[in-house]
Amino acid sequence: MSTSTPDGNLIREIGVIETTQSDNILRWDGEELYVEQDIYHNGQLVHRKYKRRVTRSVAQALATLLHQH
């Protein structure tokens, strides 16, 4: 179980606080819409450029915006 803290998410099962950093640029690889994130456990980089998929509701909102123009 994870819980939110001001500095990240506490992951009790492995005893770490997970934080992320992202440039918040939406990317499309031909199949998925995603942002890249660097993931840290207790301040140590554990995964660079992790692809986090955009949620369905965000993708639908973006599609609506794009179709209006």
RAPE-V252634 format. One record per pair of residues at least 4 apart in sequence whose ideal C-beta (glycine too) atoms are under 7 Angstrom apart, sorted by the first residue. I is the first residue (numbers start at 1). J is the second residue. If there is no record, write none. Layout:
i/j
I/J
I/J
This chain:
i/j
1/12
2/9
2/10
2/11
3/9
3/10
4/9
5/9
5/10
5/17
7/17
7/19
8/17
8/18
8/19
9/17
9/18
10/17
11/16
11/18
16/41
16/42
17/42
18/39
18/40
18/41
19/40
20/37
20/38
20/39
21/37
21/38
22/35
22/36
22/37
23/36
24/35
25/35
26/33
26/35
26/54
27/34
27/35
27/36
28/33
32/53
33/53
33/54
33/59
34/51
34/52
34/53
34/54
35/52
35/54
36/49
36/50
36/51
37/50
37/52
38/45
38/48
38/49
39/46
39/47
39/50
40/44
40/45
40/46
41/46
54/58
54/59
55/59
56/60
57/61
58/62
59/63
60/64
61/65
62/66
63/67
64/68
